[in-house]
Amino acid sequence: MGVITTRRGFLAGSAGLTLGLMLPLGRGRAQMTVARPFAPNAFIRIGTDDIVTVLIKHIEMGQGPYTGLATLVAEELDADWSQMRAEGAPANDQLYANLAFGLQGTGGSTAMANSFMQMRKAGAACRAMLVAAAAREWGVPAAEISVAAGAVSHAASGHKSGFGALTAAAAKEPVPDDPPVKTADQFVLIGKDRPKLDTVGKTNGTAQFTLDVYRDGMLTVVVAHPPKFGAKVASFDDKAALAVKGVEMVRQIGSGVAVYATNTFAALKGRDALVVKWDDTAAETRSSAQMFDAFAKAAAEGGVTVEEKGDVSVMSGAAKVLEAEYRFPYLAHAPMEPLDAVIEVRGGKAEMWFGSQFPTFDRPTVAAVLGIPVEDVSINVLLAGGSFGRRAQGSAHLASEAAEIAKAAGRDGAFKLVWTREDDVKGGYYRPMTVHRFRAGIDAEGKIIAWENTVANQSIMMGTPLEAMLQGGPDNSSFEGSTGLPYQFGARRIGWARMESPVSVLWWRSVGHTHTAYAVETFLDEVLEAAGKDPVQGRLELLPADALRERGVIEKVAEISGWTGPVRDGKGYGIAWAKSFNTYVAQVVEVENQAGIPKVTRVWCAVDCGIAVNPNIIRAQMEGGIGYALGTVLHSRITLGEGGEVEQSNFDDYPMLRISEMPAVEVAIIASEADPTGVGEPGVPPLGPAMANAWRALSGQIQHYLPIGGAMS
């Protein structure tokens, strides 16, 4: 699968049948209707060689949309899996909008959820056109034609054909207005394990990432960013940098000082040679400790009410009142592939190649920086080596920086912007630092009569193009998972205190649920223990009878883990669950005490994500989420030292989970006929609290400050 570098190249590679289904930007299946074909930017291309290529509107960064969405097309097309291919769709809001957002972008674990019917309809329409073409060519009734494993056939006449031979005739057929799709009992591919379509290319090195893109005369560019958030360039001396062999030029841009060179090594050496003086007037100069104290004070004051039921003042009459404060540090995303982008500007037009997670924001940003029409900016969305939210940039800061270096060069040309891992770890766009404050009251019978939780952190959405979605209200992504709990507490109040800092923040894998699930599920465990309740039974008693999916995952994970209580045979067991992105996940963690350090040895996971399109990918995402979360809970934190500079820079001081630390994982997928929901993020939230609950049961140690390793040290 090569990089399509020009529109002409795209057209030249599109011989055969091209079919696209334009769906409106609103929500709901009722609005999903098939419109006329669009070329060349379509969902499906069938070549004369029988190869079916699906253009995927969601970036592939390891979570599986290339395979999952291609499966939907193949199912309704009745294609053979061996003939399926996938490519990233180009930037085009009209053709490739995420139906959940109304814009082109990947996030919120919505790729499968918003595409499920859309891609099936695309495949069904294509199949109908092939059948109609065959009927016309063979002079037989369409109703007598069957399609299976990529072959179109008419048993009575003996006619049989692959897709490719019918593409010319099929292209002349009208697109069905509303093609029927299969019922669940007719599925052949959906629900079956399938290998990922992008595995081979990633294994043999043919997969194209941004660093693999080379353009004629391209220069590599690195940027010296401020060491403190909010600082600006005061002045710089580039004499030594320009003396480095291979360095072509140095330019000041909005985000720092850019060094242009003929290769990456020269660019980095040139940057090292720069002498930059920074203006810290508007910079964050507080340390993490100072910021935590300010956040804790705000949380203690209660914030603004974002959810309230009943009157929590009844807590004054409780038999027991429990209180707790939780502190969560800033977190870097640390994807294996740091940020990078290629931009080429020629003749007043710009083309980009990179892992754009939100082309809707990136494209107009580039146009604005360069002063050209949006129509003259094209973006080729490439594979990304992980993201975990890092590339989901409402601010479009990477695309903006790439456009700025192209503009500052003062000439047409191609430029590859490269961030090192140190740039990214020190450069911000973190999961927000957060403080939770809790109070809960229990009556004499052990019933929770009041629950109060205040969250203090920065807003992710405010100050970005997505702020309009808030409609003047609070940023739900900052406290999601604290509100909307199905637990039947007697009274509840949830508050939010919005904090301010120049430190840049961003969505991080499972967003608000990363801290709310930990805080809610560990504090609840403490409350249940104080009430004399078993962790599993206590949760079930708090859930209403109609909370079937919540109960389903809790009961299933208790079953597969053989739950008998929080301590067994010298090991600790903890449970936690969370609903995030409309997917329900419960986990039980087994912990051993190894010389005072928690060692997670086994994890059981139950997931209800609706129809399991590809169980293999679902299991992989649960396993990956568990590993990602475990490393974070054990090790990860970004800290600002005295004066406000970040103290971490790479995996040596911002460690991720090691292979030796990965536990055995068993995943149970709940059978369901509900429409599928996302799995890229929901495996993350329950792991931390389940582990902390297990460790508290075993050791008696309460972990309210993360990471656990940091709290212990």
N, C-alpha and C positions, 0 to 999 in steps of 0.2 A: 504494500500500500504506500504509494509515493505521495509527496507533497504536491498538490495542485497549485502551481505558482502563478497562473494567469487564468483569466476568464476564457481565453481562447483554448487553453489546455483543458479546461473543464468541458467545454463544448466538444472538443475533439475526442475526448474519452467517453462521450455519452452516446455513441452509436447504439441503436436499438430503441427500446421503449423507455421513455422517461415519464414518470407519473408522479404528480404531487397533489396532495389534498390540502387545501387551504381551510383552516378552521378559525373561527372567530376568537377574539381575545377574551371573551367572557368566560365565566365558570359554568360547569354543569354539562352533563351528557346531552341534555336536550338541545344545547347550542352547537354540538359537534355535528356539522353537516358537511357533506362532500361537495366541493366546488369544482371548477374547471381545472384542467391540467395547467401547470406552471412549468416553464422551462427557462433556463436550465436548472433553476433551484427547486428541485423536486425531492420527494422522500424516497422514491424508488427508481432505480435504473436497472434495466435488464439488457444485457449485451447479447449479441448474436452467438456468443459462446456459452449461453445459458447461465452465466454468472449474474446473480442478483445482488446489487449493491444498494444498501440502505443508507441514506444520509441521516445521520443522527444529530438531532438538534441540541443534545446535551453533551457537554464536554466529558470525555472519558479520562478519568484520573484515578482509575483503579476500582471504582465502585460498580462497574459492569453495565452501563447503558448500551454500549455497542452490542453486547450479546443479548441483553434483555429485550431491547426494543427491536432488534433484528428477529428475535424469536417470535414476537407478535406478528410481524409481517410474514415470516415464513409459515406460521401456523395458518393464517387465513389464505395465503397464496398456495398452500399445499406444496411448498418447495421442499427439496431435499436439503438437509442442513449443510451438506458438503458444498453446495453451490452458493451459500450465503457469505456476503462480505459487508463490511461497514466502514464508513468514512465520516469524518466530522462535517457537519453542515456549515456553510459560510455564514457570516453575519447578515441576517435579513430578518428584521422584526416582523414583517408581514407574514412570511412563510413559516418561521421557526419560533414563534412566541411560545413561551411556557404558559400553558392555559391556566395555571394556578396564579401567575403573576401578571399576565398581560404584557410581558416583555421577554426578550430572548435572554435566558439565563438559567443557570443550574444552581440549585440550592434548596435547602429545606427538605431534602430527601423526597423531591417531587418528580424526579425523572420518570419513573414508572407510573406513578399515580396519575400524572396529567396526560401521559401518552398512551395509556392502556387502550382506550377505545379509538383514539386517533390513528394509531399505527395499525390496529387491527382493521379498521375501515379502509385504510390505504391498501393493505394487502388484499382485502376482500374485493375492492374495486378493481385492482389489477387482475386478479383471478377471473373476475367476470368478463373483463375485456379480452383476455386470452381465450376464454371459452367461446365468446361471441365471434372472435376472429376465426377460431377453428371451425365453428359451425358454418360460417360463411364460406370458408375455404373448402371444406369437405362436403358441403351441401347436406348436412345432417341437422337434426334438432339439437339445440343447445342443451336441452334437458337430458339428452342421452349421453352427454360427454362427461367424463370423470377426470379429476386431476388428483394425482398422488405422487409424492416423492419427486416432484419436478417434471412429471410427464403428463401431457394432455392426451387423452385417448378416447376412442369411440369403439367399443367392443364389437358391435354388430358389423361394422365395415372394416375393422382391422386397422383403421387409421391411428397413428400414434406420433407424437411430436414432443420435442423439448420446448422450453419457453422461447429460446432464441430464434428459432425458425418462424415463430408466429409474431415477433415483435413489430415488424413493419405493418402487418395487417391489423394488429391490435391497436397500434397508435392511431388508426383511423376510426376506431370505435368510440362512441360517446361514453363519457364517464358516468357510471350509475349514480343516480341521485342519493340513494341510501342503501348501499349494498348490505345484505344480511350477513351477520357474523355467526360463527359457530356457537353452539351451546357447550357448556363445560364437559358434557359427556362425549363430545365429538373431538376434544383436544387430542392431538397427536404429539405435539412438541411442548406445549405449555404444561408445566407440572413435572417435567422430566429434567434430570441432570444433563447439562450440555457443557462442553468445554468452552471457555471464553474465546471469542473470535480474535482477540488481540494477543493471545498468549504466544502464538508461534512467532510473530514479528518481534515481540519483546524478548523472546528467548534467543532468536538468531541474530538480533541486531538490526533488522530491516525496518522496525517501527521508527517513525519519524517524530522526534521531539524538537523543540525549538533550537537546541544547540546543534542539531543536525542540519539546519538550514544555512546554506551559504549562497550569497548573491555576488555578482561580479563587483569587484572593487569595494567590498564591504569592509567597514571598520568596526572594531570591537570597542565598546565604550563601558567604562565603569564610572561610578559617581562617588565622590567623597561626601557623605552625608553628615549632618551635625551630630556630635557625640551626646547632645542633650535634646530632648523633644521640645520643639518650639523655637530652637535657636536658628539663627540665620547667618549667612556669610557676611562678615564685616569687610574682609579684604583677603587677598591671597597672592602668593608669589609662585609663579609656575616655571621659573627659569630652570630649576633642577629637573622638573618633570619633563620639560621639552628637550632636555639633553639626553633623556633615555632613548636608546635606539628603538625605533618602531613607533614612538609617540608622534602623532601628526599634529595634534592641536589640543588646547585646553580651553574650555568655555564655562562661564558661570551660568547656571540655570536656576529655576525656582527652588529646587530641592537640594542644591549643593553645587559642587564643582565637578564638571564632567571631563574625563580624560579619554581622548580618541586615539586608538593605536591600530597597527596592522595585525596585532594578535593579542590574545588575552593576557599573556605573560607580560608583555610590554605595557599594556594598559594598567595592570596592577602595580608594576614597578613604578610607573609614572605617578600613579596615585600616591604611593608611599612617599614619593619625593616631593609632593606638594607641601607648601607651608600655608595653612589656612588659619585665619583668625576668625573666631565666631562671636556673634553678638547674642548674648544670653538674656537679653532684656525680657523677652516673652517666654523664656524656657522654663520647663519643670525642673526645679532645683531641690525639691523635697526628696528625702529618702523613702524607701518602701515603708519603713517603720513609722515615719511621720505621716505618710498617707494613710496607712492602716488606722492610726489613731484618729485621724479626721473622719474617715469613713465610719469607724465604730461609733464615734460621737453622733454622727448623723443618723445611724441606724437606731441608736438608743433613743433618739428624739421622735422616732415613729414615722417620719416621712409623710408622703401624701397617701391617702387611702386609695387603693386600686381594687380592692374586693372586700366586702363586708357582709356578714350575715349574723343576725342576732346582736347581742351586746356582750362584748368580751369582759365587761366590768364584773360579770358574774364570777370571774376568776377570784375575786376577793373572798368568795365563800367556799372555795375549793378546799378539799381535805389535804391535797398536796399541790404545790406549784413548782414546776421545773422551769429553769431558765438556761439558756446557752447562747454563746456567741461563736460564730464560725468565721474563719478568715481564709480566703482563697486568693492566691497570688496571680499576678499577670502570667499568662502562658503564651509561649510562641507555638506556632503550628508545626514548624520544623519538617516540612515535606522533604522527601529525598532529593527532589529536584528543586533547587532554589529558583527564585524569580528570574525570568529572562524573556526577551522579546526581540524580534527582528522587524525593522521598519525600513521601507524603501520609498523615497519620494522622488518622483520624476514627472516633469511637465505639469506640475500643479495637481498631481494625483498621488495618493498614498496607499500603500498596501502593507499589511502587517501579517506576521506569522507568530502565533504564540498560543499558550493555553488560556484563552480568554474565557472566564467563567460567566461574565456578564457582558456580552458584545453590545447590548443595548446601551450601556453606559460608556463603554470603551470607544465605540465608533464616533459618536458626536463629540466626545472629549478631544479626540485626535483632530477632528475637523476644526474645532474651535481654536485649538492651539496653533494649528497651521494656517488658519484663516481660509479654509477651502470648504466647499459644500460637502455635506455628509455623503451625498451620492458619489463623491470622488474618493471616498475612503472605503477600502475593502479589507476584511479581516478573515484570515484563514485560521480556523480554530483547530489547533493541534492537540495531540495527546499530551497529558501532563503527568509528571512523576509525583503524583500526590497533590493534595491541596489542604484538606481538612478545614476549609474555609478561607485559606490564605489568598486564593485567587478570586474570591467572591468580593470584589472591591466596588462598593457603592461609590467611592470617591474616584475610581478609575485611575489610581495614582500611578500604576505601572505604565499604562497606555499613555498617560499624560507625560510622564518622564521620558518615554521613548519619543513622543512627538516633540518634546522640548529639545532633546539632543539633536534631532533631525533639523529642527528650525535653527538652533544655535550654530549648526555647522555652516550655515550660510550658503549652501550649495546643494544641488540634487545629489542623491547617493543612497547607499544602503548602510544601515548601522545595526549592530547587534548589541543590545543593552544586556549586561550581565550583572546579576547580584551574586556575591559569594554567600555562603551560609552565614558567615560572620555578619555580613550586611543585613541579612534577614533577621537573625536572632537578636541583633542589637538594634535593628531598625524599626521595631514596633509593629503596629497592627496586631496587637495581642488580644487574647481573651481578657475581658476586663477584670481588674482587681475587684473583689467583691467581699462585703461583710454581710452576714445574716445575723439577725437578732431574733431569738425565740422566747416565748413564754407559753406554757400549757398548764391548764388546771384539771385535776382529776377529783371526782367526788369519792365518797366513801365506798361505793360499789365498784370503783375502778373505771368508771366511765369518763371519757374526755369531755368536759363541759365547755372548755374554751381553748382556742388555739390562736396565737398571735405571732406573726412573722413579718419582720421588716427587712428589706433588701436595700443595700446601699452600693451603688456602682455607677459607672459612666454609661451613657446611652450609646448604643452602636448605630442606630438608624438616624438619630438627630444630627443634622449637619450634612446629610447625604441626600441624593435625589429620592431616596425611599422615605424621607421624612413625611412627604405628603400623604403616605399611606396611613400615618398615625392620626390624621385629621385633627390635629391639635391635642390629642390625648397623650398619655404616657407611652413609653416604649416597652411594649409587652415582651419583646425579646430579652429585656434585661431581667425579668422576673418570671418568665413563663415556667410552669412547673411548680411554682409556689401557689399560683391561682388555679382555679378550676379543679381542685382535688376532689375525687369522688368520695373521700372519707367523710363519714357522718359525724363530724364534730358538733357539739352543741351550739357553739358560736365561734365565729372566726373573723379575724381582721388581717388583711395583708397590706403592708405599706411599702412604698418605694421612695428612696431618697436619691435623687439624681446628683451625681458628683461631677465635678469639672476638673480636667487636667489636660495639658498639652499632649500627654501620652496618647498615641493613636491606638484605637481599639477596633476590633473586627469580630465577625462571627467566627466561632471555633467549633469544631465538630460536635454538634447537638446544641450549640448556642447556650441559651439560658439554662437548659436542662443539665448542663455539665456541673453546675454548682447547686441548683435548686434540688435536684434529685438526691445529691449527697446530703445536703443539709436536712431536707424533709425526712428522708428515710432513716438517717441515723438518729436524729432527734426523736422521731416516732418510736424507734426501737427502745430508746431510753425511757420514753413515756410508757410504753407497753410493759416494760420490765417493772417499772414503779407501780403499775396497775396489776401486776401479777399475771400478765398474759404471755402466752407463747407467741413468738414473732410471726409465725404463719397464721395461726388461728386468730390472733389479735387483729391482723390486717383484714382477714376475711370477715370478721365480725363488724368491722367498720365500714365495709362496702355494702351498698344497697343490693337487694336481691336481683335487680335488673342489670347490674354491672357484670354481665356475663363474660365479656372478653377480659376484663381485669381479673375476675375470679379464675377464668380459664388458664391464664398463664401462671398465676400463683399456684394453683392446684397442680398443674402439670409439672412445674419445676420442683415442687415438693415431692411429687411422685417419683420422678426420675432420679432425684438426689437421695431418695430414701430418708427424707426428713423425719427425725425423731426428737429434735431439739437442738439448741445452739452449741452443745458440747457433747462429743462422743469419741471414745477411744483416744483421749488426749489431743483431740483436734477441735478447732472452733469452726462453727458453721454459721453463716449469716445470709439473710435473704433481703432482697430489695427489688423493687419493680418500678417501672416508669412508663407512662404513655407519652411518646414524643413523635411528632409528625404523623399522628394518627396510627402509629404502630405500637403494639403492646409488648413489652419485654420484661420478663422476670428472671432473676439469676440467683443461684445459691453458690456461695464461695466456701471452699474448704481451706483452712489456714493452719499451718503448723508453726510452733514457736521454736525458732532456731537461734539459740543463744540470745534471746531477747528481741530478735528481729522477725517480723512476720514473713512467712514463706507461703505463697498461694500455690497449692498443689493441684487443685481441681476446681473447675467451674462448670456448673450445669446451667443451661440457658433455655428458656421457652419463649418462643416468639410467635405472635399472631400478626401477620402482615397482609391478611386477606389471601387471595389466590397466590400460591407460590409459583411464579412463572418459571423460575429456575432455582430449585432448592440448593444446588451447588453454590450459587452466588450468595444466596441468603445465609447459608452456613458460613461461607468465607467472610461475609461482612460482619456477622456476629463475632466470629473468632478475631477478626482484625480489630473491631471495636473494643473487644475485651482486652486485647494486648495493648492497644493505644491508651485505653483508660488506665490500665494497671500501671504502665510505665509512668503516666502522669501522676497518679495518686502516690506512687512510691517516691518519685524522684524530681519531677519537673517544677520549676519555678523561675520566673524572671524577677530579679530584684534590682532596685535602684539604690545605689550607694549614696554616701554623703555627697551632696551637690547635684544628685539627679542622674548620674551616668549609669547605664545598664552594666551589670557585673558579669553577665554571661555572654558567650560568643559562639560556641560550637558544641558538638556532642560531648566534649570532654568535661564541660561544666554545665551543660544542659542535657543530661543523659536521658535517653529513651530506654524502653524495655530491652534487655538482652535476651538472646535465645534461651539461655539457661534459666531465665526467670519466667518463661512462658509456661503456664499450667496446661494440663490436659483439659480439653473443652468438649462437652457433649451438648449438642444443640437439638432441641425438639421443635419442629415446626407445626403449629396448630393447623389442622385441616380447616379450610374456610372457603366459602363461596362469595365472600365480600370482595369488592374491587381491591386490587393490590395497592398497598401503601409502601412507603420507602423503607429501606434497610441500611442505607449508608451511614446513618448516624445513631439510630435507636439502640444499638448494642453498647454504646458508651455509657449512658447515664447510670444504669443499675450497678455496674461493677464496683465502683468506688464505695458506695454505701454498703453493699453486701460484704465487701472485704472488711471494711471498718467495723461492721457489726459482728463479723466472725472474730476479729481480733479482740474486740472489747469483751466478747463472751469468754474467750480463751485466756486473755491476759489481764483483764480488768482495766486496760488502758483506753481512755476515751480520746479519739482523734478529731478535734474540732478545727485544728489548723493544718493546712496542707502545704507541701507534701508530707506524707507520714514520715519519710526519712528525714526531712528538714525539721519537723517537729521534734523528732527523737534526738537530733543533733543539737 
